[in-house]
């Protein structure tokens, strides 16, 4: 019998975990990566998303390699960045940051980039970048104040969570909805399959 490698999710995000669970994938280990997420000078949003996903995966893979129990694991990491042109919006931690993000996004389109990185048991690195275009309605000051009062924006890229209250701001979305939430599912499954992980092993087929 072929031993199934352990799957390590290099993230503390409950949204990424929920998305994996939605498609029948249950990580064996949750191991948030500790990396500096500060953008480099003149770094574009898409480049930042891919670089951080790769750095998170490599940081956790290095830790796993030092563990007898986790040495032969597959590591999955992701990072989501919201950009307006070449401007990178922060993962808002303060209300003034969230207000600045919402003011900038109001009535206009922006792009959400999610980088995904998988490192297989042999240390091979596979990456994918997914771009999604999102347009917000024109937000009134009341819209913004009420949303900020909700606290939902805290720690979210671009100062909003599309899967929550801010879903009511979205006029149009072109691309991957789960990628905006935090993890593009089709691309993630393809990367894991390519790394030798049996992505359907928990699916149960019942007779109709």
Protein Blocks (a to p, Z undefined) as FASTA:
>chain_A
ZZdddddddbfbfklmmmmmmnopacfbdcdddddfbdcehiafklmmmmmmmmmmmmmm
mmmmmpmklmmccdddddddddehjbccdddfbfklmmmmmmmmgopacddddddddddf
kopacddddddddddddddfklmmmmmmnommgopahhiafklmmlmmpmbdcdjfklmn
opafklmmmmmmmnopafklmpccddZZ
